[in-house]
Structures are given as C-alpha cells and as structure tokens.
C-alpha cells in the first residue's frame, strides 16, 4: 500500500536548522511531482516548496525563499526539506505530498516548532 512518512521535525530555536525527510513506498516515486506543505494552527494548508519528478522545476513560497531547500533522490524514493534560519512563523505541521495526474498522496504530517 501507499506510504508517505515524514520525519525530522521537532523543537528548534529561532535561527536554527532542521531537515525534514519524506520516505515513500507503494508507488513509482520517480513519476511523481513532490511537495512540502504546512499548516499553522487555525490557518489553511499552504505550499512551502515543490519539485518536479526530474528535479528540473523547483518552486518556493516567498516566505521561505533563500532559507529552505527542497531536494529528492529518485533512487531512494525520498524527499527532503532543509530548513535554515528558522523563524517563529515557520511553526506548523509540515506535510509531504506526492502528485501525479489524478493520484494525490499525503503523509500524516510532522510538527515543527520554532521557539525560545
């Protein structure tokens, strides 16, 4: 069955770094465009960054541009999000997404908290 599992979240101080991982199985990862989304408490889910199946196209939300880096390894069926210079406003539940045509797979989400 399809599995999308995030890891690497936690508590970090402002200015710190975290690297999120998304390990997938049960579908052909290299065919899918991948993305990271986040949802702050009381707000709607928003796109953080996405990357095309071959890594040719990458997009970032303006709020994370220059601080976050999305990457993938199609041989390992894995997606990452390197987050640097974290701010309190980056606190959210982060979700990994895999999308291809009508197929749309989500992870369960992982908490990232930026606080002193």
Buried (B, 14 or more C-beta within 10 A) or exposed (E): EEEBBBEBBEEBEEEEEBBBBBBBEEBEBEEBBBBBBBBEEEEEBEBBBBBEBEEEEEEBBEEBEEBBBBBBEBEEBBBBBBBBEBEEEBBBBBBBBBBBEEEEBBBEBBEBBBEE
